[in-house]
Every structure is written in structure tokens, then in C-alpha cells.
Amino acid sequence: MRVLKKYLHVYQAYFAMNLAQASSFRMHFVLVILVDIFFYASSLLSVSFIYDHVDTIGPWTREEFLFFVSFMLAIDHLHMMLVAHGYWEFSRELRTGDLDFKLLKPIGTLFPIFFDRVRPGSALLIFVPWGCLIYFGVQAGLSPLSWVLLPFLVVVAFTLAVSIQILIAMVMFWTIESIGINFLRMQLQSLSRWPDFVYLYFFRKFFTFFIPVLIVGSAPVKFLFDYSVWQPLALVCAMILLFFWLIRVFWRIGLRRYESASS
Amino acid sequence: MTSLQREASKWLSTMQIGITNQMAYKINFLLMIIGPALVFFLIKYNLWVSIYSLEGITEIKGYTLEAMIGYQAWVLLVELLAKTSNGRNLAEDIRLGRVTTYLIYPFDFWKFHSASFLGTQVVQCVIFSLTFVIVLFAGLIEPAGVFQFLAGVGFALLVGILWYSVQFFVGMMAFWLEETWMLRVIFQITAAFLSGAIIPLELYPSWLVQVLDFTPFPYMTFYPIKVFQGEYSGSLLEGYLILFFWIFVIMMFARFALRRGMRLYTAAGM
């Protein structure tokens, strides 16, 4: 409990610092909000335009599919607000040797690396993905239990998404220029924005069991629609544990390779 | 050596530097240039195959499955040829005060970045050619003819200059803004959505398509594909002129921003 309190206290300080920074650069603050709005609108409208010409895609109707898109937007929202900036900073810190300062901090090292940058601008937009989630959830006829489970499953899916991305970011220890790794990370993220059933057999298996990006959204949403489909959700939990372990292993190996500014 | 030859030599040397810089980190280059376009194609290929096969649909707005996959393959090719991330470092040059270096070069800031962009275009042309051969032999596309192919390549190369003009203009905003990546991302998201890169514009509501014709977006993906496919209904010359018009307008704004920005610039950066 004391450890949790300590981390919350540090996080509070990070948030205050980021808020102060965001209010100093107001135009930047507004533009970050605009990026998110454009992204939400294009994601929802793309699917909506396709449904103008078909009744269902796989087993899902327009409302169910848009609920899935909203679910992924809610994860993306958390991701953009809490972690997204960290990967780019990690790349820079590795290259310049600034990682040294974070390694010296008296706190779990991964925490300040990936969680010290918060986007307060994105926090203001929380009502957009969650509003869509509620709207399309009602349209899709979600049961009361599903509504209760929904916030927990968003957090579980977010945890897996972040774990996968942090593990991919570990590759930066081995590359000199790391922008490409960040591009790869974003491409994998974009694969997960479509449900697993749209992918052909090989891709579906590969991105479910090897790099499990497809179960991030598909597993929880399928479970919310039908409780008998619990196996993919169990896989999500197993993958979270596996990825936590892999991050631990690769972080240690990576640190041994890290040579400060000359890395 | 005449002054024209000297100028050409500067452009060629800078293009070579641009190519070397691009190829210095090969995995990085692969992941940045080819990766996004390839993953984008992979998603759309899977999506459309599943829509047609799962629903037993034979045609959507005149597109059979083969035609839709062909369209998406052309999107991949147009993106490989036209979409550039050149100019991404402009903002950094300005913010960190590196513009000062260009003030003493015998080759100004705009020329240096434009020549680097042309160098990247050479690399992208090679990638485009290789990918074209692959998708052609995979049977994903059916070129309409040599004239249409050359006209399409010309169109796509102009779209590349349009992308670069926008990137340059956005980069110039670093004279006034702390960071400019948001503007670039907004443009990329909007262009992907409104240019027909995700879904052919025939599938959009007709009122939206009419509005889009007054913007450069359809000319960035949809119309180049139609030129490649030999299905461009308008005058080709008119299409080229419209693209030139947008490039001219955006470049004028960019040059104006550069001039105004340089008045604010202090060698210590912004």
C-alpha cells in the first residue's frame, strides 16, 4: 500500500508538471486536442461509410462494429493521454544518454521512462470515446453485467496494448536510430483497430499468438457480446503476464547493452 | 563552369547527401517508408477480402473483389511513390538554431531541403518500380497501357511535390509553435481519410465527394489511381494544372512563412 501511495504521489507531481507545461503552450494544447478529434472522426466515419454498402461484416452489425471501434478509441485515448509520448522520449534518451538521469531516480525505472509525460489536452476529450462507447453500447444492446465489466475490460485491454508496445520499444537498445521502431509500434497498433475476424487465417494466428495485437480489442468485445466466448479473454490475461515477464527479461538484457551517450 | 552548371552541381550533390542520409540506417528506412504503406495495404486487403467473402457480396458500387484489391494495390503504389516524410526535421532545425548553418552555405535553406527531397524521390522511385513488378506478377493490378502508366507516374510525382510542400509549410510553423508534429499528423489523418486511401471515393456520400473536389485531397490518391487505371474521366491536362495550382499556393505560403519566420529567428533557436 505504501509503495502504491508513493507511486501515486509521484504521478500526481508528473501530472501537475505536465499541466503547467501544457498551459504555457496553449496553441500546442489546442492542436493536440485537434489531432485526437480528427483521429476519432476518421476512424468512426471510415467504418460507417463501409456499412452504407453492407449490412454486416462477419458476425457484427453496424452498431456492434462501431462499438468495437469505440472500444479501441477508448484504449487509444488512454494510450495517447498516458504513455504515447514516452516511447519517443525513450528513443531520444537512449541516443543522447539522458536515460542515465532516469536510471538514477529512486523509483522503478520503467515508471518515469514511460509514464512521466501526460497529455492533459487528451484528458479533456475523455467524453468523446466514452460517449461513443455508451451510445453504440446502448444501440448494440449490451447487458447490465457487460456495462459493469466494460471499464475493467478497457483497463485490461489497455494493459496488454501497453505491454506489447513497451516490449517492442525494448528493441531500441539494439538499434542506433529508433524512429523506425516507433513507426513499427504504431503500425502494429493500427492492426489491432480492426477485429480479428477480418484477417485471413495466417495473419490472425500470427497476430494472436506471436504478437497478440489482435486480441487487445477483439477478445474483450466478443466477451461483452457473448459470455460463452471467454477463452480469448483468458488468453489476454495470460499474455499480460507473459509480456510483463518478457519486459523484465529484455529490460535487464538491454540495460547491460546500454553504454550511456555512446549507445 | 557556368553558373547554371555550378547550381546544378550543388543540387546533385545535395541530392546525393539526401540519398545517403536516407540509406544510412537501412532498417529504420524500411520501417519508416515501406512499413506503414505495406501494413496499411495488409489491413485493407484482409478487410475487403473478408467483407466480400463473409457476406457473399459480388459487387459494391461497381467494385468486384478483384477491382477493390486492385484499387488498394494502386493505393500502395501511389503512396510509395508520392508520400514523403521529408521535411520532418525542419522544425528541429529551426528550434535548435541549426538554420544559422544554412545562412553561411552557398545553398539556401529551401534549396537544401528541396534537393534532399528530390534525392528521397529517387529512392522512392526505385522502391515503387520493384513493388510495381511484384504486384503486377502477383496479378493484383492490370495496367491500362503505357501512356496511362506514364501519365499516372507523372501525376503521382507531382503529388509527391504537393506532400513535400505541405511538410515544408508545416515545418515553417516551428518559427511560431513549440512543436509542429501535431499539424503534420492532422494533415496525414485528413489526407488518408479524404483522399480515398482507405475507401474509394465512390463509396462516400455524393455530397461529400462534390465538396472534396474543391480541395487537393482527391488529387492525392484517388485521381492518380484513376489515371493509372485509365478511368480518369476529366481532362488530364486540367488534372495536372489543378495539382500545379495547389503546389504553387502551398509553396507560396511556405516561402512567405520562411521569410516572416527568419525575421523572428535568433541564432540561438526559437
Interface residues (C-beta under 8 A of the other chain):
Chain A: F25 M27 H28 L31 V32 L34 V35 F38 F39 S42 L45 S46 F49 I50 D52 H53 V54 D55 T56 I57 G58 T175 I176 E177 S178 I179 G180 I181 F183 L184 M186 Q187 L188 S190 L191 W194 F197 V198 Y199 L200 F203
Chain B: A24 Y25 I27 N28 F29 L30 L31 M32 G35 P36 V39 F40 L42 I43 N46 L47 V49 S50 I51 L54 E55 I57 I60 K61 W176 L177 E178 E179 M182 L183 V185 I186 I189 T190 A192 F193 I198 I199 L203 Y204 P205
